[in-house]
Amino acid sequence: MQSASSSSSIHLQQRYSSLVWSCLDADLHRSAVFYAERYFVHDPNNHDARHLYATALLRAGQPHSAHHLVDLPVDARCPGCSEVKARCCTVLGRHRHARQALEETLADPTYTPSPSMNFHTTRTFPEHAALHCHAAASAAKGNQLDSAAKSYGEALKLDPMVWEAFEGLCALGRAPAADDIYPLRPPPTHGAMEDMPSIPISTGAGFFTPVAGSSGNLFNLWRLDQSSSRPVRMGPPVGPRDSLASADSSFFPEDSFRLGFLRPSRSQPATSLAVQPPAVRPLSSADEAGPVAKKPRSTRQRTAPPSTTAVDTNLKPSKSAGALLQGAEDRSKSSKHAATSSRSNAVGSKTAREQQPPSGNVITRRSSRLLSGNHTKPPPPPKQTTGRRKAAIRMRPLSDTDMDEDSVDLPSVPVSPPPIQPSSSDGSPGTEQLVQEAYEIALADHEIYNLTRIFARATRALAVYDCRTCLEELETLPSNHQRSAWVMAMVGKAHFELGEYAPAQRAFEAVRNLEPYRLWDMEVYSTLLWHLQRSVPLSFLAQELLSINPRSPQAWIAVGNCFSLQKEKTQALTCFRRAFQLDPSCAYAYTLSGHELIDEDFDKAINFFQSALRVDTRHYNAWYGLGTCYMRMSKLRLADYHFRKAAEIHPNNAILLGCVGMIFERTGNIEAALALFDQAIQLSPDNALVRYHRAKVLIALRRYSLAIADLELLRAASPDESNVVFQLARVYRLMGDKVKSAQLLAVARDVSPKSINKIRKLLETMPDQEAVDDVMDEG
């Protein structure tokens, strides 16, 4: 894809600014934060990008993150940062700090708000796309999944840049392939821009303004209008910002943003920045020769329009256009035209005029009627006219006689006026500038489109839990975007779903460094620390999240995980209950409550898991919890159903495949269980639980050498795990190595003294009578 430096930075900033404000006006805060972060990451030293990103975070309900973004040192803070800081302090209730920040802004007499901070009233986002997106979000929370998917799809058809709609489809598990919504587009070429017959003029509302009366796409292509003759004005904004025109300057879209299945919109109306055509005087041989002497009027009846209104107005551009086309030819004539006297020109014109037959169905000119009849006095002799009188004669209305006088120089066929080019009569310098500007705008459009396309592919891969593909897609992003908080959070979640906890922890630590006051995705980070048994970092995280926003479900989930790690289940359940009370749509809080009760009360745990599924049917953790409950209740058919449902949602989870294999193992289908365990280990080679169950199946199939290999790996990773040592002793006893078996049984007794009775029972049992299932296995 095109790098950030390949396209014009100014046009890219204008594109981002317009897109973010479109999302903010439509109350699509998630989309606004996404594009604002892309803008800020592209140019972190741009204060306008910083202000816009902070504004998007503030609108999205993240005032602490917005305040941190603009709370810079005094030497690095601009008056605009102080103004945005004042807004954040007002939302946070820090009114003294807000007043102090506003005083800093007022102290600068030369302060002018940046484009992202000015007020505006124009809603440029396609209204129907935003309404469909909001309707889909409400339907999803109401568990109307079909309606939600349909509305999200309609929003994307109207405008594929509605990021929340694509994320919503991914959350529902019904997102099509990203290439279907964001097909690959070739980069724009400079040669294609030069062939443009005309360029639509600005509407004053910017590139992202839809056509009035149409549900056009945000990136729809303008129609090429052959009759358009007014150029685009790309000058800086003037006056205070009351629309997107002052933020993005006015520009037209590039063809790569128009999808094949979207209907085209009408070209943008020319309602502003109208360019008046310059006054063009007629050219003739007489003009080249100097002032024209006044010609005597004939006494015969001549025809002319009765007034100088409609007919004259329609005829005048035709004469001017012909003069423009013939100007070069007239200027190249020989010097004898310049030497010819005005009297000779008048006589020649009269002779040519008398040779033409009178035309019928014409209107008699008023001046001719006055000269005919009793008024036979000849006109005064010709004399030289002044410059002012000369200009008046040139601009007078034209008659049929006037057209006859110039019949030698003008073509007989009327010619339409050519397009007026800026800065020159022939249009070459202006056209080249506009073509170059259009090319740079197309490059900016192409860069934003390709960036969104990569994010779409990665987001869909993460939604279907194809985590390896997600990580590969994120690696194709530019380096500055790879180091953003949004991307690092995706990396952390992908590694977490793969069971790779160490890289996941590093990714979430990077997120915390980039955005210390971030609340989104912190429930996943707290669960990751619970799995890693990191009590101190988890406690610190819980306290920080509570100090940031004590009414956020992420903070109470972190506190609950902290209590759960300390085996204080009552306090953990209280925290989880507080989380789903603050946010009834938080399925994760219900699921964690069920896992806390899975060892004590199956009925309550099942109720919590079912509540989670009522909120989110794709929450595979709840399906897994239900399967675990039913398996411990020895309801293998129900357990198998719920485990399979979880595995359908997350087909790359080694633990879920291992659980389905455990059901096969319990029902005696050993070969099918071994196949699932092999598949799970291939997905996650470091998964200890799956490898342990595969070792047991290999022992049942009398493949002792393979079983010993798995158990030795587990023992090296966890030397104090008594079940692993016990299974090793059992395998060596089955192979006839009693000395090795006795040594390992002694180690197992030292590691777990409570297992003495089970060890004695194993020694009393003959090797050929040992059961396949291990009575000591509790994992």
C-alpha positions in Angstrom: 0.0 0.0 0.0 1.0 3.6 -0.3 3.1 4.9 2.6 2.1 7.9 4.6 4.8 10.0 2.8 3.6 9.0 -0.7 0.6 11.3 -0.7 0.2 14.9 0.1 0.1 15.4 3.9 -2.3 18.4 3.6 -4.9 16.5 1.6 -4.5 13.4 3.9 -5.2 15.7 7.0 -8.2 17.2 5.3 -9.6 13.8 4.5 -9.1 12.5 8.0 -10.6 15.6 9.6 -13.7 15.5 7.4 -14.2 11.8 8.0 -13.9 12.1 11.8 -16.3 15.1 12.0 -18.8 13.2 9.8 -18.7 10.3 12.3 -19.0 12.7 15.3 -22.0 14.5 13.7 -23.7 11.1 13.2 -23.0 10.1 16.9 -20.8 7.2 15.7 -18.2 7.7 18.4 -16.5 4.4 17.9 -15.9 5.1 14.3 -14.7 8.6 15.1 -12.2 7.4 17.6 -10.9 4.8 15.1 -10.3 7.4 12.3 -9.1 10.1 14.7 -6.4 7.7 16.0 -5.4 6.9 12.5 -5.0 10.7 11.9 -3.1 11.2 15.1 -0.8 8.3 14.5 -0.1 9.6 10.9 1.1 12.9 12.3 1.6 12.9 16.1 3.2 16.4 16.0 0.1 18.0 14.4 -1.8 19.7 17.1 -5.0 19.7 15.1 -4.8 15.9 15.0 -4.3 15.9 18.7 -7.3 18.1 19.3 -9.5 16.1 17.1 -8.4 12.8 18.7 -9.1 14.2 22.2 -12.5 15.5 21.0 -13.4 12.0 19.7 -12.4 10.4 23.0 -14.3 12.9 25.0 -17.5 12.3 22.9 -16.9 8.5 23.3 -17.1 8.8 27.1 -13.3 8.6 27.7 -12.6 12.0 29.3 -9.5 10.8 31.2 -7.8 9.6 28.0 -8.8 12.8 26.3 -7.4 14.9 29.2 -4.2 12.9 29.2 -3.8 13.5 25.4 -3.8 17.3 25.7 -2.3 17.7 29.2 1.1 18.5 27.8 4.0 20.5 29.4 3.7 24.2 29.2 6.4 24.6 26.5 4.7 21.9 24.3 1.1 22.9 24.8 -0.7 25.3 22.5 -3.8 27.4 23.4 -5.9 24.9 21.5 -4.7 22.2 23.8 -5.7 24.3 26.8 -9.2 24.8 25.4 -9.7 21.0 24.9 -8.3 20.4 28.3 -10.8 22.8 29.8 -13.6 20.8 28.1 -12.3 17.6 29.6 -11.9 19.1 33.1 -15.5 20.3 32.9 -16.7 16.8 32.2 -14.5 15.4 35.0 -15.8 18.0 37.4 -12.5 19.8 37.8 -13.9 23.2 37.4 -10.9 25.1 38.8 -8.6 23.4 36.4 -11.0 24.2 33.6 -11.0 27.9 34.4 -7.2 27.9 34.6 -6.9 26.3 31.2 -9.3 28.8 29.7 -7.3 31.7 31.1 -4.2 30.2 29.4 -6.1 30.3 26.1 -7.4 33.8 26.6 -3.9 35.0 27.5 -2.8 34.5 23.9 -4.2 37.4 21.8 -3.2 35.8 18.5 -5.0 32.5 19.3 -7.1 31.1 16.4 -8.9 27.8 17.0 -7.8 25.0 14.8 -10.2 23.6 12.2 -11.1 20.6 14.4 -12.2 22.9 17.3 -14.5 25.4 15.5 -18.2 25.0 15.6 -20.1 23.7 12.6 -23.6 22.9 11.8 -23.3 20.8 8.6 -24.1 17.1 9.0 -22.2 15.6 6.1 -22.4 11.9 7.0 -25.1 9.9 5.1 -28.0 10.2 7.4 -29.6 6.8 6.4 -26.3 5.0 7.0 -26.0 6.4 10.5 -29.7 5.5 11.3 -29.2 2.0 10.1 -26.1 1.6 12.3 -27.9 2.9 15.4 -30.9 0.7 14.7 -28.6 -2.3 14.3 -26.9 -1.6 17.6 -30.3 -1.4 19.4 -31.4 -4.6 17.8 -28.2 -6.4 18.8 -28.7 -5.4 22.4 -32.3 -6.5 22.2 -31.1 -9.9 21.0 -32.7 -9.4 17.6 -29.7 -10.7 15.7 -31.3 -11.0 12.2 -32.6 -7.5 12.3 -29.2 -6.2 13.6 -27.3 -8.0 10.8 -29.7 -6.6 8.1 -29.4 -3.1 9.4 -25.6 -3.3 9.6 -25.5 -4.6 6.1 -27.7 -1.7 4.8 -25.4 0.8 6.6 -22.4 -0.7 4.8 -24.1 -0.6 1.5 -24.8 3.1 1.9 -21.3 3.8 3.1 -18.5 1.3 3.6 -16.6 3.7 5.8 -19.1 3.3 8.7 -16.6 1.4 10.8 -19.1 0.6 13.6 -21.3 -1.2 11.1 -18.5 -3.5 10.1 -17.4 -4.1 13.7 -21.0 -4.9 14.6 -21.3 -7.5 11.8 -18.0 -9.1 13.1 -19.4 -9.2 16.6 -22.5 -11.0 15.3 -20.3 -13.5 13.5 -22.0 -12.6 10.2 -19.5 -10.4 8.5 -18.7 -11.3 4.9 -15.2 -11.4 3.6 -13.5 -8.0 3.9 -12.6 -8.0 0.3 -16.3 -8.1 -0.6 -16.9 -4.8 1.2 -13.5 -3.3 0.6 -12.3 -4.7 -2.8 -8.8 -4.2 -3.9 -8.4 -0.9 -5.9 -5.4 -0.1 -8.0 -3.5 3.0 -7.0 -4.3 6.2 -8.9 -2.2 7.2 -11.9 -1.2 10.7 -12.9 -2.0 9.9 -16.6 -5.6 9.1 -15.8 -6.1 12.5 -14.2 -4.9 14.4 -17.2 -7.7 12.9 -19.3 -10.4 14.4 -17.1 -12.6 16.6 -19.3 -13.7 18.8 -16.4 -13.6 19.0 -12.6 -16.7 19.6 -10.5 -16.6 22.7 -8.5 -16.7 22.8 -4.7 -20.0 22.6 -2.8 -18.5 24.3 0.2 -19.1 21.3 2.4 -16.1 19.3 1.6 -15.4 15.9 0.0 -17.6 13.9 2.4 -20.8 15.8 1.7 -23.5 13.6 0.1 -25.6 14.9 -2.7 -28.8 16.6 -1.5 -31.8 14.4 -2.0 -29.8 11.2 -2.4 -28.5 8.5 -0.1 -25.1 8.7 -1.7 -22.1 6.9 -0.5 -19.5 8.8 1.4 -16.9 7.9 -1.1 -19.1 7.9 -4.2 -17.5 9.1 -7.4 -18.7 12.4 -8.9 -20.0 12.2 -12.4 -17.9 13.7 -15.2 -19.9 16.7 -16.5 -18.8 17.7 -19.9 -20.5 21.1 -19.6 -18.9 22.0 -16.3 -16.6 25.0 -16.9 -15.9 26.3 -13.4 -12.8 25.2 -11.6 -12.2 24.0 -8.0 -10.9 26.5 -5.6 -8.6 24.9 -3.1 -7.7 28.0 -1.1 -7.4 28.2 2.7 -10.6 28.6 4.7 -11.8 32.1 5.4 -13.5 33.1 8.5 -14.8 30.9 11.3 -15.6 27.3 10.6 -19.3 26.8 10.1 -19.1 23.7 7.9 -16.6 21.1 6.8 -15.4 23.4 4.0 -13.1 25.2 6.3 -11.6 21.9 7.6 -11.1 20.0 4.4 -11.1 22.7 1.7 -13.4 21.1 -0.8 -12.4 18.2 -2.9 -13.8 15.4 -4.9 -13.6 11.6 -4.4 -11.4 9.1 -6.2 -12.8 6.2 -8.2 -11.3 3.6 -5.9 -13.8 4.4 -3.2 -16.8 3.5 -5.2 -18.0 -0.1 -4.9 -19.6 -1.9 -7.7 -22.9 -2.7 -5.8 -23.5 0.9 -4.7 -25.7 3.1 -6.8 -24.0 6.2 -8.1 -25.0 9.6 -6.8 -25.5 12.8 -8.7 -22.6 15.1 -9.1 -22.2 17.7 -6.5 -24.3 20.9 -6.9 -22.5 24.1 -7.8 -23.8 26.3 -5.0 -20.7 28.1 -3.9 -17.4 29.6 -5.1 -19.0 30.5 -8.4 -16.5 32.0 -10.9 -17.7 34.8 -13.1 -16.5 34.5 -16.7 -14.2 37.3 -17.8 -15.4 39.9 -20.2 -14.4 38.9 -23.7 -14.5 41.5 -26.4 -15.2 40.5 -30.1 -12.3 40.2 -32.4 -12.4 41.2 -36.0 -10.1 42.6 -38.7 -11.3 46.1 -37.7 -10.1 45.6 -34.2 -6.7 44.7 -35.5 -6.6 47.9 -37.7 -7.6 50.4 -35.0 -10.7 52.4 -34.3 -13.6 51.8 -36.7 -15.2 54.8 -38.3 -18.9 55.1 -38.0 -20.6 53.7 -41.1 -23.6 55.5 -42.7 -26.8 53.6 -42.3 -28.7 52.5 -45.3 -32.2 53.8 -46.0 -33.5 50.3 -46.8 -35.3 48.4 -44.1 -32.8 46.4 -42.0 -33.8 43.7 -39.5 -32.8 43.6 -35.9 -34.3 42.4 -32.6 -36.7 45.0 -31.1 -34.8 45.2 -27.8 -31.6 44.3 -26.1 -32.9 41.7 -23.8 -33.3 38.0 -24.6 -32.4 37.8 -28.2 -29.3 39.9 -27.8 -28.2 38.0 -24.8 -28.4 34.7 -26.6 -26.5 36.0 -29.6 -23.7 37.7 -27.9 -21.9 34.6 -26.4 -21.9 33.0 -29.8 -20.0 35.9 -31.3 -17.6 36.0 -28.4 -17.0 32.3 -28.6 -16.3 32.5 -32.3 -13.9 35.3 -31.6 -12.1 33.3 -29.0 -11.6 30.4 -31.4 -10.5 32.6 -34.3 -8.3 34.9 -32.2 -5.1 33.1 -33.0 -5.9 33.1 -36.7 -6.7 36.8 -36.7 -3.5 37.7 -34.8 -1.5 35.8 -37.4 -2.8 37.7 -40.4 -0.5 39.7 -42.6 0.3 43.4 -41.9 -1.9 44.6 -44.7 -4.9 44.2 -42.5 -3.3 46.6 -40.0 -2.5 49.1 -42.7 -6.0 49.1 -44.3 -7.9 52.2 -43.5 -11.2 52.2 -41.6 -12.9 53.6 -44.7 -11.9 50.7 -46.8 -13.1 48.3 -44.2 -16.5 50.0 -44.1 -16.9 50.0 -47.9 -16.0 46.3 -48.0 -18.4 45.5 -45.3 -21.2 47.4 -47.1 -20.5 45.6 -50.4 -20.7 42.2 -48.7 -23.9 43.2 -46.9 -25.6 44.3 -50.1 -24.9 40.9 -51.8 -26.9 39.0 -49.2 -30.6 38.5 -49.8 -33.0 39.8 -47.2 -34.1 37.2 -44.8 -37.8 36.7 -43.9 -39.5 36.2 -40.6 -37.3 38.7 -38.8 -38.0 41.6 -36.5 -37.6 45.1 -37.6 -35.1 47.1 -35.6 -36.3 50.2 -33.9 -33.4 52.3 -35.1 -34.0 51.3 -38.7 -37.7 52.4 -38.5 -36.5 55.8 -37.3 -34.1 56.2 -40.2 -36.7 55.1 -42.8 -39.7 57.0 -44.1 -39.6 60.8 -43.8 -36.3 60.7 -41.9 -34.0 60.7 -44.9 -31.3 62.9 -43.6 -28.0 61.3 -44.2 -25.8 60.5 -41.2 -23.0 62.7 -40.2 -19.5 62.0 -41.7 -17.4 59.4 -40.0 -15.1 60.6 -37.3 -12.6 59.0 -34.8 -14.1 57.8 -31.5 -12.6 58.0 -28.1 -11.7 55.0 -26.1 -14.8 55.2 -24.1 -17.0 55.5 -27.2 -15.1 52.7 -28.7 -15.8 50.4 -25.8 -19.4 51.2 -25.9 -19.6 50.3 -29.6 -18.0 47.0 -29.0 -20.4 46.0 -26.2 -23.6 47.1 -28.0 -26.2 44.4 -28.8 -25.5 42.5 -32.0 -27.8 42.4 -35.0 -27.9 40.4 -38.2 -26.1 43.2 -39.9 -23.3 43.0 -37.4 -22.9 39.3 -38.0 -22.7 40.0 -41.7 -20.0 42.5 -41.2 -17.7 39.8 -39.6 -18.7 37.0 -42.0 -15.2 36.9 -43.3 -13.6 36.3 -39.9 -16.2 34.1 -38.1 -17.4 30.7 -39.0 -21.0 30.3 -40.2 -21.8 27.5 -37.7 -22.3 28.7 -34.1 -19.7 27.4 -31.6 -20.4 26.8 -27.9 -18.2 28.6 -25.4 -15.2 26.5 -24.4 -14.5 25.8 -20.7 -12.9 28.7 -18.9 -9.6 27.7 -17.4 -8.1 29.6 -14.4 -5.0 31.8 -14.6 -4.7 31.9 -18.3 -6.7 32.0 -21.5 -5.5 28.8 -22.9 -5.8 26.9 -19.6 -2.5 25.1 -19.6 -1.0 26.2 -16.3 -4.3 26.0 -14.4 -5.1 22.6 -15.8 -1.8 21.2 -14.8 -2.2 22.5 -11.3 -5.6 21.1 -10.9 -4.6 17.7 -12.4 -1.7 17.5 -9.9 -3.9 18.5 -7.1 -6.5 15.9 -8.1 -3.8 13.3 -8.2 -2.6 14.1 -4.7 -6.2 14.0 -3.4 -6.6 10.6 -5.1 -3.5 9.3 -3.4 -4.8 10.4 0.0 -8.1 8.7 -0.6 -6.3 5.5 -1.7 -4.2 5.5 1.4 -7.2 5.8 3.8 -9.1 3.2 1.8 -6.2 0.7 1.9 -5.6 1.3 5.6 -9.3 0.7 6.4 -9.2 -2.4 4.2 -6.3 -3.9 6.2 -8.0 -3.2 9.5 -11.2 -4.7 8.2 -9.4 -8.0 7.3 -7.7 -8.1 10.7 -10.9 -7.3 12.6 -12.9 -10.0 10.8 -10.1 -12.6 11.4 -10.1 -11.8 15.1 -13.9 -12.0 15.2 -13.9 -15.5 13.8 -10.9 -16.3 16.1 -8.5 -16.8 13.2 -5.8 -15.2 15.3 -2.8 -16.1 13.2 -4.3 -14.4 10.2 -5.2 -11.4 12.3 -1.6 -11.1 13.4 -0.3 -11.5 9.8 -2.7 -8.7 8.6 -1.6 -6.4 11.4 2.0 -6.8 10.4 1.3 -5.4 6.9 0.3 -2.1 8.5 2.8 0.8 8.4 5.1 0.9 11.4 3.6 4.0 12.9 0.1 2.3 13.0 1.5 -0.9 14.3 2.7 1.0 17.4 -0.8 2.5 18.1 -2.9 1.5 21.1 -5.7 0.1 18.9 -3.4 -2.3 17.1 -1.6 -3.4 20.2 -4.9 -4.2 21.9 -5.8 -6.4 18.9 -2.4 -8.1 19.2 -2.9 -8.7 22.9 -6.3 -10.2 22.4 -5.1 -12.4 19.5 -2.3 -13.9 21.6 -4.6 -14.3 24.5 -7.0 -16.4 22.4 -4.1 -18.5 21.2 -3.1 -19.2 24.8 0.2 -17.4 24.3 0.1 -15.4 27.5 3.6 -14.0 27.6 3.4 -12.1 24.3 -0.2 -11.1 25.2 1.1 -9.5 28.4 3.8 -7.6 26.5 1.2 -6.3 24.1 -1.2 -5.1 26.8 1.7 -3.5 28.7 2.4 -1.5 25.5 -1.3 -0.5 25.4 -1.0 0.8 29.0 2.1 2.8 28.1 0.5 4.3 25.1 -2.8 5.1 26.7 -2.6 4.9 30.5 -6.2 5.8 31.1 -7.7 3.3 28.7 -10.7 1.3 29.9 -11.5 -0.6 26.7 -10.2 -4.2 26.6 -8.9 -4.1 30.2 -11.2 -6.9 31.3 -9.2 -9.2 29.0 -5.9 -7.9 30.4 -7.1 -8.6 34.0 -8.1 -12.1 33.1 -4.7 -12.6 31.4 -3.0 -11.6 34.7 -5.3 -14.0 36.6 -4.1 -16.9 34.3 -0.5 -15.8 34.8 -1.0 -15.7 38.6 0.4 -12.2 38.7 -1.3 -10.9 41.8 0.6 -7.7 42.3 0.2 -6.3 38.7 -3.5 -7.4 38.8 -4.1 -5.5 42.1 -2.3 -2.4 40.7 -4.5 -2.6 37.6 -7.7 -2.9 39.5 -6.9 0.1 41.7 -6.0 2.2 38.7 -9.1 1.3 36.8 -11.3 2.1 39.8 -9.6 5.5 40.2 -10.2 6.3 36.5 -13.9 5.4 36.5 -15.5 3.6 39.4 -18.7 3.1 37.4 -17.0 1.1 34.6 -17.6 -2.7 34.3 -14.0 -3.2 33.3 -12.8 -1.9 36.7 -15.1 -4.2 38.7 -14.1 -7.2 36.6 -10.5 -6.5 37.4 -11.3 -6.2 41.1 -13.2 -9.4 40.9 -10.4 -11.2 39.2 -8.0 -9.9 41.9 -10.2 -11.4 44.7 -10.7 -14.6 42.7 -6.9 -15.0 42.5 -6.7 -14.8 46.3 -9.4 -17.5 46.6 -12.0 -15.0 48.1 -15.0 -16.1 46.0 -17.6 -14.2 47.9 -15.9 -10.9 47.3 -15.2 -11.8 43.7 -18.9 -12.6 43.1 -19.9 -9.3 44.6 -17.6 -7.4 42.2 -18.8 -9.4 39.2 -22.4 -8.7 40.2 -21.5 -5.0 40.4 -20.1 -5.1 36.9 -23.2 -6.5 35.2 -25.4 -4.2 37.3 -23.5 -1.2 35.8 -23.7 -2.7 32.3 -26.4 -5.4 31.8 -24.9 -6.1 28.4 -21.6 -7.2 29.8 -21.7 -11.0 29.1 -18.2 -11.5 30.5 -19.3 -10.5 34.0 -22.0 -13.2 34.0 -19.5 -15.8 32.7 -16.9 -15.1 35.4 -19.6 -15.3 38.0 -20.5 -18.8 36.7 -16.9 -19.9 36.8 -16.6 -18.8 40.4 -19.6 -21.1 41.4 -18.7 -24.0 39.1 -17.1 -25.9 42.0 -19.8 -25.2 44.5 -23.3 -24.9 43.0 -23.9 -26.2 39.5 -27.4 -24.8 39.3 -26.4 -21.2 40.0 -23.4 -21.5 37.7 -25.7 -22.7 34.9 -28.0 -19.8 35.5 -25.1 -17.3 35.2 -23.8 -19.0 32.0 -27.3 -18.9 30.4 -27.6 -15.2 31.3 -24.4 -14.6 29.5 -25.6 -16.4 26.4 -28.8 -14.3 26.4 -26.7 -11.2 26.2 -24.2 -12.6 23.6 -24.9 -15.9 21.9 -21.3 -16.0 20.5 -19.7 -15.8 24.0 -17.9 -19.2 23.7 -16.7 -19.0 27.3 -20.3 -19.4 28.5 -20.8 -22.4 26.2 -17.6 -23.9 27.6 -18.8 -23.3 31.2 -22.1 -25.0 30.5 -20.3 -28.0 29.0 -18.0 -28.2 32.0 -21.0 -28.2 34.4 -22.8 -30.9 32.5 -19.6 -33.0 32.2 -19.1 -32.9 36.0 -22.7 -33.8 36.4 -22.0 -36.8 34.2 -24.5 -35.6 31.5 -22.2 -36.4 28.7 -24.6 -35.7 25.9 -25.4 -32.2 27.1 -21.7 -31.6 27.7 -20.8 -32.8 24.2 -23.5 -30.4 22.7 -22.2 -27.4 24.6 -18.5 -28.1 23.9 -19.3 -28.5 20.2 -21.1 -25.2 20.2 -18.1 -23.5 21.8 -15.8 -25.2 19.3 -17.9 -24.0 16.3 -17.5 -20.4 17.5 -13.8 -20.7 18.3 -12.5 -23.6 16.1 -8.9 -22.8 16.8 -9.1 -23.1 20.6 -7.0 -26.1 21.7 -8.9 -26.4 25.0 -12.3 -26.6 23.4 -11.1 -29.3 21.0 -9.5 -31.1 24.0 -12.9 -31.0 25.8 -14.6 -32.6 22.9 -11.9 -35.2 22.9 -12.4 -35.8 26.6 -16.1 -36.6 25.9 -14.9 -39.2 23.3 -12.5 -40.5 25.8 -15.2 -41.0 28.4 -17.5 -42.7 25.9 -14.8 -45.1 24.8 -14.1 -43.7 21.3 -10.4 -43.6 21.8 -9.3 -43.2 18.2 -11.6 -40.1 17.7 -10.3 -38.7 21.0 -6.7 -39.1 19.8 -7.4 -37.4 16.5 -8.9 -34.3 18.3 -6.0 -34.2 20.8 -3.5 -34.3 17.9 -5.4 -31.4 16.2 -5.4 -29.4 19.4 -1.7 -29.9 20.0 -1.0 -28.8 16.5 -2.8 -25.6 17.2 -1.2 -25.0 20.6 1.9 -27.1 21.2 2.4 -25.6 24.7 -1.0 -26.6 26.0 -0.3 -28.8 29.0 -3.9 -30.0 29.6 -4.4 -31.3 26.1 -0.9 -33.0 26.0 -1.7 -34.7 29.3 -4.9 -36.1 28.0 -3.3 -37.3 24.8 -0.7 -39.1 26.9 -3.5 -41.0 28.7 -5.1 -42.0 25.5 -1.7 -43.2 24.1 -1.3 -45.3 27.3 -4.7 -46.8 26.6 -3.7 -47.6 23.1 -0.4 -49.2 24.4 1.7 -46.6 22.6 4.0 -46.2 25.6 7.0 -44.5 23.9 4.8 -41.7 22.6 3.1 -41.3 25.9 6.5 -41.1 27.7 7.6 -38.3 25.3 4.5 -36.2 26.2 4.8 -36.8 29.9 8.5 -36.0 30.0 7.8 -32.7 28.3 5.1 -31.9 30.9 7.4 -32.9 33.8 10.1 -30.6 32.5 7.6 -27.7 32.4 6.0 -28.6 35.7 8.2 -30.8 37.9 5.9 -30.5 40.9 2.8 -31.8 39.1 2.0 -35.1 40.9 -0.4 -36.3 38.3 2.3 -36.2 35.6 4.8 -38.1 37.8 2.2 -40.7 38.7 1.4 -41.3 35.0 5.1 -41.7 34.2 5.5 -44.3 37.0 2.5 -46.1 35.6 3.8 -46.2 32.0 7.2 -47.6 33.2 5.4 -50.2 35.2 3.4 -51.3 32.2 6.6 -51.5 30.2 8.2 -53.8 32.9 10.7 -51.2 34.3 9.8 -51.7 37.9 12.9 -49.8 39.3 12.1 -46.7 37.3 8.5 -47.0 38.3 9.3 -47.3 42.0 11.5 -44.2 41.8 8.8 -42.1 40.2 6.2 -43.3 42.7 8.5 -42.2 45.5 8.8 -38.8 43.9 5.0 -38.6 43.5 4.5 -39.4 47.2 7.0 -36.7 48.2 5.3 -34.1 46.0 1.8 -35.1 47.1 1.7 -37.0 50.5 -2.1 -37.3 50.2 -1.7 -39.7 47.3 -0.2 -42.5 49.4 -3.4 -44.5 49.3 -3.7 -44.3 45.5 -0.1 -45.3 45.1 -0.6 -48.3 47.3 -3.7 -49.3 45.2 -1.6 -49.1 42.0 1.1 -51.3 43.5 -1.5 -53.9 44.5 -3.0 -54.0 41.0 -1.5 -56.3 38.3 -0.2 -54.4 35.3 -2.5 -56.2 32.9 -5.6 -55.4 35.0 -5.0 -51.6 35.3 -7.9 -49.5 34.1 -7.4 -47.0 31.3 -8.7 -44.1 33.4 -6.4 -42.8 36.1 -8.1 -42.6 39.5 -5.6 -39.9 40.6 -6.3 -37.7 37.6 -8.2 -34.6 38.6 -7.2 -32.5 35.6 
